[in-house]
Amino acid sequence: MRKLWNRAIIVFLLFFAALVALPTASEAQGHPSATDRPGLKKDPFSDPRLKYFEEVFRLIERNHVAGPSVKSLISGAIEGLRKEAGADRVEGEGTPALRMAGRELQLSITEDAEKSLREFSQAYDFLKEGMPAEQEHGDLVYAAVDGMLTALDPHSHLLRPEIFEEFRTETRGEFSGLGIEITLREDQLMVVAPIEGTPAYRAGLRSRDEIIEIDGVSTRGMNLFESVRRMRGARGTQVTLAIRRERLPAPLSFTLTREVIKIRSVRSNVLEGGVGYIRIRSFLETTGKDLRNALRDLTDQEINGLILDLRNNPGGLLHQAVEVADAFLEKSSLIVSTRARRPDQNLKFIDRKRGPYEEIPLVVLVNSGSASAAEIVSGALQDLDRGLILGRRTFGKGSVQSIIPLSDGSGLRLTTSHYYTPHGRDIHEKGLLPDILIPQPGDNAGEVIRERDLVTYHQRGVRPEDDADRPTRNPGQPLRPLFGSPEDHQLEMARRLLAEHPTADVYELFTYANRELELVGSTSQTPEASDLQADDLGEER
């Protein structure tokens, strides 16, 4: 018996040693000999940049929610290389080829990961050797990764080191800049509001000021990302803004010194009629804590009800969305679930403690700009009959992105799962239909871009502004009002509803709202119908 036992131990140890020494996937399959194709390297990933590319490829292959094909990933990567290097793509009856500097390279991309990675390595060397000596090679692999990610979805991106650091700064809730909330109107950069106590506030910038130049560069046609990048910078450095202000004959010039700005994702105040108002601009690391502080201050003033404004909230951190919903829900309520490609990565987020504000009358404002984490909160409150959802159909981003740090300081923003509301609704490319539909002045002016549009543009390789089939703004139509202005019909409807009918019963609020709407001829949906008509996307086309 002892001999049998000893033999079992020896077999186990031998098995364990073999397990530890198992080769990687590439080693197991082996590299082909040089006779497979002339010039094929035996160790194609000795270049550190190619090791980085392989790192990203493996992460995508293992974790992307859709399980993309190897062929589409490597083909996209080689196309990214080609564009960055300025080479020609040769289409023929057989496999595609690259042509550069009078030379040509045939490619054979298949679903075999190891073989296709070696093809990529050959394309990388071929293009790098054909580029002029003075041309920078550093962006080649980044361009390849960008090309690979185009095969996935509109939300998977490579965050290069400087952008990744900016992203982490954003989620921490502070940055070095001027302290201005900005937006685009009619392709013109406009100040929504300066943040109190910041350089912009002290200099006297005002809401509706138009920023026409940043350090002498015109902002006409400049997107928000580029304008933010130009205004942010190291603390103590300066930036000059040219401002056009209503009723002034000439532009104003402001030279501001950048400071560390604390981002306030939560703002609150008490409206007429004793109604509390909280606006969440995005979901950052401090949002849950800031919300509870705001709720504590408002309830100390004995408010009749609460408006939670999630309009134009682009989302943010999933766990902060869960924490926000948690404040209003009963213990053990399912808030949201996620489903990934691998079942072991599926998650459920459940309210672990009693929400201290689960009895407060609640109306949630949403619109086409309410996305992702904002939809998680509004979807949970709607499914669980905790609040009346009022406004317009939401954006429809039901996917979850994981941020994966990479070896060179960059980050991979990768779609790894989809989320579902407590009742199992998948709102991806559909959005949430509010219980009460209330338009705003200018709602039909110009384009309304939602998730399904982004997917279409992504697949077709065009941006919204490049698509001639999209409607254009009628110059005679009004602009959408700023939130909180006298023309903010959605906010006024919610305020009047709670001031006159302070009840936490969502069906009573719905009934009272419909009575109000009968006077103005607006439309609404019953809470039950919002589930049944989730696929009906025609009301805003």
RASULHU-V491606 format. One record per pair of residues at least 24 apart in sequence whose C-alpha atoms are under 10 Angstrom apart, sorted by sequence separation. I is the first residue (numbers start at 1). J is the second residue. If there is no record, write none. Layout:
BEGIN
I|J + I|J
END
This chain:
BEGIN
53|77 + 103|127 + 120|144 + 188|212 + 189|213 + 215|239 + 216|240 + 217|241 + 218|242 + 233|257 + 234|258 + 235|259 + 236|260 + 266|290 + 267|291 + 274|298 + 326|350 + 327|351 + 329|353 + 330|354 + 331|355 + 362|386 + 363|387 + 364|388 + 365|389 + 366|390 + 367|391 + 368|392 + 369|393 + 370|394 + 371|395 + 372|396 + 373|397 + 428|452 + 429|453 + 446|470 + 447|471 + 493|517 + 98|123 + 180|205 + 182|207 + 183|208 + 185|210 + 214|239 + 215|240 + 216|241 + 217|242 + 231|256 + 233|258 + 234|259 + 235|260 + 265|290 + 266|291 + 268|293 + 269|294 + 276|301 + 326|351 + 329|354 + 330|355 + 361|386 + 362|387 + 363|388 + 364|389 + 365|390 + 366|391 + 367|392 + 368|393 + 369|394 + 370|395 + 371|396 + 372|397 + 373|398 + 429|454 + 446|471 + 447|472 + 97|123 + 100|126 + 101|127 + 180|206 + 181|207 + 182|208 + 184|210 + 214|240 + 215|241 + 216|242 + 232|258 + 233|259 + 234|260 + 235|261 + 264|290 + 265|291 + 266|292 + 268|294 + 269|295 + 275|301 + 276|302 + 277|303 + 323|349 + 325|351 + 326|352 + 327|353 + 328|354 + 329|355 + 330|356 + 360|386 + 361|387 + 362|388 + 363|389 + 364|390 + 365|391 + 366|392 + 367|393 + 368|394 + 369|395 + 370|396 + 371|397 + 372|398 + 373|399 + 429|455 + 445|471 + 446|472 + 447|473 + 99|126 + 100|127 + 103|130 + 180|207 + 182|209 + 183|210 + 213|240 + 214|241 + 215|242 + 231|258 + 232|259 + 233|260 + 266|293 + 267|294 + 268|295 + 274|301 + 275|302 + 276|303 + 322|349 + 326|353 + 327|354 + 328|355 + 329|356 + 330|357 + 331|358 + 359|386 + 360|387 + 361|388 + 362|389 + 363|390 + 364|391 + 365|392 + 366|393 + 367|394 + 368|395 + 369|396 + 370|397 + 371|398 + 372|399 + 373|400 + 398|425 + 399|426 + 444|471 + 445|472 + 446|473 + 98|126 + 99|127 + 101|129 + 102|130 + 182|210 + 213|241 + 214|242 + 232|260 + 266|294 + 269|297 + 270|298 + 274|302 + 275|303 + 276|304 + 277|305 + 278|306 + 279|307 + 280|308 + 281|309 + 282|310 + 322|350 + 323|351 + 326|354 + 327|355 + 328|356 + 329|357 + 330|358 + 358|386 + 366|394 + 367|395 + 368|396 + 372|400 + 398|426 + 399|427 + 445|473 + 446|474 + 78|107 + 98|127 + 100|129 + 101|130 + 182|211 + 212|241 + 213|242 + 214|243 + 268|297 + 269|298 + 274|303 + 275|304 + 276|305 + 277|306 + 278|307 + 279|308 + 280|309 + 281|310 + 282|311 + 287|316 + 322|351 + 326|355 + 327|356 + 328|357 + 329|358 + 330|359 + 358|387 + 366|395 + 372|401 + 397|426 + 398|427 + 399|428 + 444|473 + 445|474 + 446|475 + 100|130 + 101|131 + 189|219 + 211|241 + 212|242 + 213|243 + 268|298 + 273|303 + 274|304 + 275|305 + 276|306 + 277|307 + 278|308 + 279|309 + 280|310 + 281|311 + 282|312 + 283|313 + 287|317 + 319|349 + 325|355 + 326|356 + 327|357 + 328|358 + 329|359 + 396|426 + 397|427 + 398|428 + 399|429 + 444|474 + 445|475 + 78|109 + 99|130 + 100|131 + 101|132 + 188|219 + 189|220 + 210|241 + 211|242 + 212|243 + 213|244 + 270|301 + 273|304 + 274|305 + 275|306 + 276|307 + 277|308 + 278|309 + 279|310 + 280|311 + 281|312 + 282|313 + 283|314 + 284|315 + 285|316 + 288|319 + 289|320 + 292|323 + 318|349 + 324|355 + 326|357 + 327|358 + 328|359 + 396|427 + 397|428 + 398|429 + 442|473 + 445|476 + 446|477 + 75|107 + 187|219 + 188|220 + 189|221 + 210|242 + 211|243 + 212|244 + 271|303 + 273|305 + 274|306 + 275|307 + 276|308 + 277|309 + 278|310 + 279|311 + 280|312 + 281|313 + 282|314 + 283|315 + 284|316 + 285|317 + 287|319 + 288|320 + 291|323 + 292|324 + 295|327 + 323|355 + 326|358 + 328|360 + 395|427 + 396|428 + 397|429 + 398|430 + 442|474 + 445|477 + 75|108 + 187|220 + 188|221 + 189|222 + 209|242 + 210|243 + 211|244 + 270|303 + 280|313 + 281|314 + 282|315 + 283|316 + 284|317 + 285|318 + 287|320 + 288|321 + 291|324 + 325|358 + 394|427 + 395|428 + 396|429 + 397|430 + 398|431 + 444|477 + 445|478 + 446|479 + 75|109 + 186|220 + 187|221 + 188|222 + 189|223 + 209|243 + 210|244 + 211|245 + 270|304 + 279|313 + 281|315 + 282|316 + 283|317 + 284|318 + 285|319 + 286|320 + 287|321 + 288|322 + 289|323 + 290|324 + 328|362 + 395|429 + 396|430 + 397|431 + 442|476 + 443|477 + 444|478 + 445|479 + 74|109 + 75|110 + 186|221 + 187|222 + 188|223 + 189|224 + 209|244 + 210|245 + 270|305 + 271|306 + 280|315 + 281|316 + 282|317 + 283|318 + 284|319 + 285|320 + 288|323 + 289|324 + 292|327 + 394|429 + 395|430 + 396|431 + 397|432 + 442|477 + 443|478 + 444|479 + 445|480 + 73|109 + 74|110 + 187|223 + 208|244 + 209|245 + 210|246 + 270|306 + 271|307 + 283|319 + 284|320 + 287|323 + 288|324 + 291|327 + 394|430 + 395|431 + 396|432 + 441|477 + 442|478 + 443|479 + 444|480 + 71|108 + 72|109 + 74|111 + 184|221 + 206|243 + 208|245 + 209|246 + 270|307 + 283|320 + 284|321 + 287|324 + 288|325 + 384|421 + 393|430 + 394|431 + 395|432 + 396|433 + 441|478 + 442|479 + 443|480 + 71|109 + 72|110 + 73|111 + 184|222 + 189|227 + 205|243 + 207|245 + 208|246 + 213|251 + 282|320 + 283|321 + 288|326 + 383|421 + 384|422 + 393|431 + 394|432 + 440|478 + 441|479 + 442|480 + 443|481 + 70|109 + 71|110 + 72|111 + 74|113 + 81|120 + 85|124 + 184|223 + 206|245 + 212|251 + 214|253 + 268|307 + 282|321 + 288|327 + 337|376 + 382|421 + 383|422 + 384|423 + 392|431 + 393|432 + 394|433 + 440|479 + 441|480 + 442|481 + 70|110 + 71|111 + 73|113 + 87|127 + 183|223 + 184|224 + 205|245 + 211|251 + 212|252 + 213|253 + 214|254 + 215|255 + 268|308 + 336|376 + 380|420 + 381|421 + 382|422 + 383|423 + 392|432 + 393|433 + 394|434 + 440|480 + 441|481 + 69|110 + 70|111 + 71|112 + 75|116 + 78|119 + 82|123 + 86|127 + 183|224 + 210|251 + 211|252 + 214|255 + 268|309 + 283|324 + 335|376 + 336|377 + 379|420 + 380|421 + 381|422 + 382|423 + 383|424 + 392|433 + 393|434 + 440|481 + 69|111 + 70|112 + 71|113 + 74|116 + 78|120 + 81|123 + 82|124 + 85|127 + 182|224 + 211|253 + 267|309 + 335|377 + 379|421 + 380|422 + 383|425 + 391|433 + 392|434 + 393|435 + 69|112 + 70|113 + 73|116 + 74|117 + 77|120 + 78|121 + 81|124 + 84|127 + 85|128 + 87|130 + 209|252 + 266|309 + 336|379 + 376|419 + 378|421 + 379|422 + 380|423 + 389|432 + 390|433 + 391|434 + 392|435 + 393|436 + 69|113 + 70|114 + 73|117 + 75|119 + 79|123 + 86|130 + 87|131 + 280|324 + 335|379 + 336|380 + 376|420 + 377|421 + 379|423 + 389|433 + 390|434 + 391|435 + 392|436 + 393|437 + 71|116 + 74|119 + 75|120 + 78|123 + 82|127 + 85|130 + 86|131 + 182|227 + 335|380 + 376|421 + 389|434 + 390|435 + 391|436 + 392|437 + 393|438 + 70|116 + 71|117 + 74|120 + 77|123 + 78|124 + 81|127 + 82|128 + 85|131 + 182|228 + 334|380 + 335|381 + 373|419 + 375|421 + 376|422 + 379|425 + 388|434 + 389|435 + 390|436 + 391|437 + 392|438 + 441|487 + 70|117 + 77|124 + 81|128 + 84|131 + 85|132 + 181|228 + 205|252 + 333|380 + 372|419 + 388|435 + 389|436 + 390|437 + 391|438 + 392|439 + 440|487 + 441|488 + 180|228 + 265|313 + 335|383 + 379|427 + 387|435 + 388|436 + 389|437 + 390|438 + 391|439 + 392|440 + 440|488 + 441|489 + 78|127 + 205|254 + 324|373 + 325|374 + 334|383 + 335|384 + 390|439 + 391|440 + 439|488 + 440|489 + 441|490 + 85|135 + 178|228 + 204|254 + 324|374 + 334|384 + 382|432 + 439|489 + 440|490 + 85|136 + 177|228 + 180|231 + 203|254 + 321|372 + 322|373 + 325|376 + 326|377 + 329|380 + 333|384 + 376|427 + 382|433 + 392|443 + 438|489 + 439|490 + 440|491 + 61|113 + 85|137 + 177|229 + 179|231 + 191|243 + 203|255 + 321|373 + 324|376 + 325|377 + 329|381 + 375|427 + 379|431 + 382|434 + 438|490 + 84|137 + 177|230 + 178|231 + 179|232 + 190|243 + 203|256 + 311|364 + 312|365 + 313|366 + 320|373 + 321|374 + 324|377 + 325|378 + 328|381 + 379|432 + 382|435 + 395|448 + 397|450 + 398|451 + 437|490 + 438|491 + 85|139 + 177|231 + 178|232 + 189|243 + 190|244 + 200|254 + 202|256 + 305|359 + 306|360 + 307|361 + 308|362 + 309|363 + 310|364 + 311|365 + 312|366 + 313|367 + 314|368 + 315|369 + 318|372 + 319|373 + 321|375 + 322|376 + 323|377 + 325|379 + 326|380 + 330|384 + 378|432 + 379|433 + 395|449 + 396|450 + 397|451 + 436|490 + 58|113 + 84|139 + 85|140 + 176|231 + 177|232 + 178|233 + 200|255 + 305|360 + 306|361 + 307|362 + 308|363 + 309|364 + 310|365 + 311|366 + 312|367 + 313|368 + 314|369 + 315|370 + 316|371 + 317|372 + 318|373 + 321|376 + 322|377 + 325|380 + 326|381 + 329|384 + 372|427 + 379|434 + 395|450 + 396|451 + 397|452 + 438|493 + 57|113 + 84|140 + 176|232 + 177|233 + 199|255 + 200|256 + 304|360 + 305|361 + 306|362 + 307|363 + 308|364 + 309|365 + 310|366 + 311|367 + 312|368 + 313|369 + 314|370 + 315|371 + 316|372 + 317|373 + 318|374 + 321|377 + 325|381 + 329|385 + 330|386 + 372|428 + 375|431 + 376|432 + 378|434 + 394|450 + 395|451 + 396|452 + 83|140 + 84|141 + 175|232 + 176|233 + 177|234 + 178|235 + 199|256 + 200|257 + 303|360 + 304|361 + 305|362 + 306|363 + 307|364 + 308|365 + 309|366 + 310|367 + 311|368 + 312|369 + 313|370 + 314|371 + 315|372 + 316|373 + 317|374 + 320|377 + 321|378 + 329|386 + 375|432 + 393|450 + 394|451 + 395|452 + 397|454 + 81|139 + 82|140 + 84|142 + 85|143 + 175|233 + 176|234 + 177|235 + 198|256 + 199|257 + 200|258 + 299|357 + 303|361 + 304|362 + 305|363 + 306|364 + 307|365 + 308|366 + 309|367 + 311|369 + 312|370 + 313|371 + 314|372 + 315|373 + 316|374 + 318|376 + 322|380 + 328|386 + 395|453 + 81|140 + 84|143 + 175|234 + 176|235 + 177|236 + 198|257 + 199|258 + 310|369 + 311|370 + 312|371 + 313|372 + 314|373 + 315|374 + 318|377 + 328|387 + 340|399 + 372|431 + 57|117 + 80|140 + 81|141 + 83|143 + 84|144 + 175|235 + 176|236 + 177|237 + 178|238 + 198|258 + 199|259 + 296|356 + 310|370 + 311|371 + 313|373 + 314|374 + 315|375 + 338|398 + 339|399 + 340|400 + 371|431 + 80|141 + 81|142 + 82|143 + 83|144 + 176|237 + 177|238 + 178|239 + 198|259 + 199|260 + 295|356 + 296|357 + 299|360 + 309|370 + 310|371 + 313|374 + 314|375 + 315|376 + 325|386 + 338|399 + 339|400 + 370|431 + 371|432 + 78|140 + 80|142 + 81|143 + 82|144 + 177|239 + 198|260 + 199|261 + 295|357 + 312|374 + 313|375 + 315|377 + 338|400 + 370|432 + 54|117 + 77|140 + 78|141 + 80|143 + 81|144 + 166|229 + 198|261 + 310|373 + 311|374 + 368|431 + 53|117 + 77|141 + 79|143 + 80|144 + 81|145 + 83|147 + 197|261 + 198|262 + 292|356 + 310|374 + 367|431 + 368|432 + 77|142 + 78|143 + 79|144 + 80|145 + 81|146 + 82|147 + 292|357 + 309|374 + 310|375 + 367|432 + 54|120 + 77|143 + 78|144 + 80|146 + 81|147 + 163|229 + 166|232 + 195|261 + 366|432 + 367|433 + 50|117 + 53|120 + 54|121 + 76|143 + 77|144 + 78|145 + 79|146 + 80|147 + 81|148 + 195|262 + 310|377 + 366|433 + 367|434 + 53|121 + 76|144 + 77|145 + 79|147 + 80|148 + 195|263 + 310|378 + 366|434 + 75|144 + 76|145 + 77|146 + 78|147 + 79|148 + 80|149 + 195|264 + 365|434 + 50|120 + 74|144 + 76|146 + 77|147 + 78|148 + 80|150 + 308|378 + 347|417 + 364|434 + 367|437 + 471|541 + 50|121 + 73|144 + 74|145 + 76|147 + 77|148 + 345|416 + 346|417 + 348|419 + 365|436 + 366|437 + 367|438 + 435|506 + 45|117 + 73|145 + 75|147 + 76|148 + 77|149 + 345|417 + 346|418 + 347|419 + 348|420 + 350|422 + 366|438 + 367|439 + 435|507 + 44|117 + 45|118 + 74|147 + 75|148 + 76|149 + 77|150 + 346|419 + 349|422 + 365|438 + 367|440 + 44|118 + 47|121 + 50|124 + 73|147 + 74|148 + 76|150 + 77|151 + 342|416 + 348|422 + 436|510 + 43|118 + 44|119 + 72|147 + 73|148 + 74|149 + 76|151 + 340|415 + 341|416 + 342|417 + 368|443 + 435|510 + 42|118 + 44|120 + 45|121 + 72|148 + 73|149 + 75|151 + 76|152 + 340|416 + 341|417 + 367|443 + 41|118 + 44|121 + 72|149 + 73|150 + 74|151 + 339|416 + 340|417 + 341|418 + 436|513 + 40|118 + 43|121 + 44|122 + 70|148 + 72|150 + 73|151 + 178|256 + 338|416 + 339|417 + 340|418 + 435|513 + 436|514 + 40|119 + 72|151 + 73|152 + 177|256 + 178|257 + 179|258 + 308|387 + 338|417 + 339|418 + 340|419 + 369|448 + 371|450 + 438|517 + 41|121 + 71|151 + 72|152 + 177|257 + 178|258 + 179|259 + 307|387 + 311|391 + 337|417 + 338|418 + 339|419 + 368|448 + 369|449 + 370|450 + 371|451 + 437|517 + 40|121 + 41|122 + 44|125 + 176|257 + 177|258 + 178|259 + 179|260 + 180|261 + 306|387 + 307|388 + 308|389 + 309|390 + 311|392 + 314|395 + 337|418 + 338|419 + 339|420 + 368|449 + 369|450 + 436|517 + 32|114 + 40|122 + 69|151 + 176|258 + 177|259 + 178|260 + 179|261 + 312|394 + 313|395 + 315|397 + 318|400 + 337|419 + 338|420 + 368|450 + 31|114 + 32|115 + 39|122 + 68|151 + 69|152 + 175|258 + 176|259 + 177|260 + 178|261 + 179|262 + 311|394 + 312|395 + 314|397 + 317|400 + 318|401 + 336|419 + 337|420 + 338|421 + 368|451 + 439|522 + 30|114 + 31|115 + 68|152 + 175|259 + 176|260 + 177|261 + 179|263 + 310|394 + 316|400 + 317|401 + 318|402 + 336|420 + 337|421 + 438|522 + 439|523 + 29|114 + 30|115 + 67|152 + 175|260 + 176|261 + 177|262 + 279|364 + 316|401 + 317|402 + 335|420 + 336|421 + 337|422 + 437|522 + 438|523 + 29|115 + 32|118 + 66|152 + 174|260 + 175|261 + 176|262 + 275|361 + 276|362 + 277|363 + 278|364 + 279|365 + 335|421 + 336|422 + 337|423 + 338|424 + 436|522 + 437|523 + 438|524 + 26|113 + 27|114 + 31|118 + 65|152 + 66|153 + 174|261 + 175|262 + 275|362 + 334|421 + 335|422 + 336|423 + 337|424 + 436|523 + 437|524 + 25|113 + 26|114 + 53|141 + 57|145 + 60|148 + 64|152 + 173|261 + 174|262 + 175|263 + 282|370 + 334|422 + 335|423 + 336|424 + 435|523 + 436|524 + 437|525 + 25|114 + 26|115 + 49|138 + 52|141 + 53|142 + 56|145 + 60|149 + 64|153 + 173|262 + 174|263 + 281|370 + 282|371 + 283|372 + 333|422 + 334|423 + 336|425 + 435|524 + 436|525 + 52|142 + 172|262 + 173|263 + 174|264 + 283|373 + 434|524 + 435|525 + 436|526 + 26|117 + 49|140 + 50|141 + 53|144 + 54|145 + 57|148 + 172|263 + 173|264 + 282|373 + 283|374 + 433|524 + 434|525 + 435|526 + 436|527 + 49|141 + 53|145 + 56|148 + 57|149 + 60|152 + 64|156 + 170|262 + 171|263 + 173|265 + 282|374 + 433|525 + 434|526 + 435|527 + 448|540 + 49|142 + 52|145 + 56|149 + 170|263 + 281|374 + 434|527 + 435|528 + 448|541 + 280|374 + 433|527 + 435|529 + 436|530 + 447|541 + 53|148 + 434|529 + 435|530 + 60|156 + 433|529 + 434|530 + 435|531 + 444|540 + 433|530 + 434|531 + 443|540 + 444|541 + 391|489 + 392|490 + 432|530 + 433|531 + 391|490 + 432|531 + 433|532 + 390|490 + 391|491 + 433|533 + 434|534 + 318|419 + 390|491 + 432|533 + 433|534 + 439|540 + 56|158 + 391|493 + 432|534 + 433|535 + 437|539 + 390|493 + 391|494 + 431|534 + 432|535 + 433|536 + 390|494 + 430|534 + 431|535 + 433|537 + 389|494 + 430|535 + 388|494 + 425|531 + 429|535 + 430|536 + 431|537 + 427|534 + 430|537 + 423|531 + 426|534 + 427|535 + 429|537 + 425|534 + 173|283 + 174|284 + 171|282 + 173|284 + 171|283 + 172|284 + 173|285 + 171|284 + 172|285 + 173|286 + 170|284 + 171|285 + 172|286 + 173|287 + 170|285 + 171|286 + 171|287 + 388|504 + 387|504 + 388|505 + 389|506 + 386|504 + 387|505 + 388|506 + 385|504 + 386|505 + 387|506 + 388|507 + 385|505 + 386|506 + 387|507 + 388|508 + 390|510 + 385|506 + 386|507 + 388|509 + 389|510 + 384|506 + 385|507 + 387|509 + 388|510 + 367|490 + 387|510 + 390|513 + 366|490 + 382|506 + 365|490 + 388|513 + 365|491 + 364|491 + 363|491 + 365|494 + 364|494 + 363|494 + 362|494 + 363|495 + 391|524 + 363|497 + 390|524 + 363|498 + 390|525 + 362|498 + 361|498 + 389|527 + 388|527 + 361|501 + 362|502 + 361|502 + 362|503 + 363|504 + 393|534 + 360|502 + 361|503 + 362|504 + 385|527 + 360|503 + 361|504 + 362|505 + 363|506 + 359|503 + 360|504 + 361|505 + 362|506 + 383|527 + 393|537 + 171|316 + 359|504 + 360|505 + 361|506 + 382|527 + 383|528 + 170|316 + 171|317 + 358|504 + 359|505 + 363|509 + 393|539 + 362|509 + 383|530 + 392|539 + 393|540 + 361|509 + 382|530 + 383|531 + 392|540 + 382|531 + 312|483 + 311|483 + 368|540 + 309|483 + 309|490 + 309|491 + 308|491 + 307|491 + 308|494 + 307|494 + 306|494 + 307|495 + 305|494 + 306|495 + 305|495 + 304|495 + 307|498 + 305|497 + 306|498 + 305|498 + 306|499 + 304|498 + 305|499 + 303|498 + 304|499 + 303|499 + 304|500 + 305|501 + 306|502 + 304|501 + 305|502 + 304|502 + 305|503 + 306|504 + 303|502 + 304|503 + 305|504 + 279|483 + 277|484 + 271|484 + 277|491 + 277|494 + 277|495 + 275|494 + 276|495 + 272|492 + 275|495 + 271|492 + 274|495 + 275|496 + 273|495 + 275|497 + 276|498 + 272|495 + 273|496 + 275|498 + 276|499 + 271|495 + 272|496 + 273|497 + 274|498 + 275|499 + 271|496 + 273|498 + 274|499 + 275|500 + 273|499 + 272|499 + 273|500 + 275|502 + 271|499 + 168|403 + 167|403 + 164|403 + 164|405 + 155|397 + 168|411 + 155|399 + 156|400 + 157|401 + 159|403 + 161|405 + 165|409 + 167|411 + 155|400 + 156|401 + 158|403 + 159|404 + 161|406 + 164|409 + 165|410 + 155|401 + 156|402 + 157|403 + 158|404 + 159|405 + 160|406 + 163|409 + 164|410 + 165|411 + 156|403 + 159|406 + 161|408 + 162|409 + 163|410 + 164|411 + 158|406 + 160|408 + 161|409 + 162|410 + 163|411 + 164|412 + 160|409 + 161|410 + 162|411 + 164|413 + 159|409 + 160|410 + 161|411 + 159|410 + 160|411 + 158|410 + 159|411 + 160|412 + 158|411 + 159|412 + 157|411 + 158|412 + 159|413 + 157|412 + 158|413 + 156|412 + 157|413 + 158|414 + 156|413 + 157|414 + 155|413 + 156|414 + 157|415 + 155|414 + 156|415 + 155|415 + 156|416 + 186|446 + 153|414 + 154|415 + 152|414 + 153|415 + 149|412 + 152|415 + 149|413 + 149|414 + 145|412 + 142|410 + 65|339 + 66|340 + 67|341 + 208|482 + 65|340 + 66|341 + 67|342 + 207|482 + 64|340 + 65|341 + 63|340 + 64|341 + 65|342 + 63|341 + 64|342 + 62|341 + 63|342 + 62|342 + 63|345 + 186|473 + 186|475 + 192|482 + 192|483 + 186|479 + 185|479 + 185|480 + 155|451 + 154|451 + 155|454 + 154|454 + 155|455 + 153|454 + 154|455 + 153|455 + 154|456 + 154|457 + 155|458 + 154|458 + 153|458 + 154|459 + 152|458 + 153|459 + 151|458 + 152|459 + 150|458 + 151|459 + 150|459 + 150|461 + 65|399 + 65|400 + 65|401 + 64|401 + 64|402 + 63|402 + 59|404 + 59|406 + 56|404 + 65|414 + 66|415 + 67|416 + 56|406 + 64|414 + 65|415 + 66|416 + 55|406 + 56|407 + 63|414 + 64|415 + 65|416 + 66|417 + 55|407 + 60|412 + 63|415 + 64|416 + 65|417 + 59|412 + 63|416 + 64|417 + 65|418 + 52|406 + 60|414 + 62|416 + 63|417 + 52|407 + 56|411 + 59|414 + 60|415 + 51|407 + 52|408 + 56|412 + 60|416 + 49|408 + 48|408
END
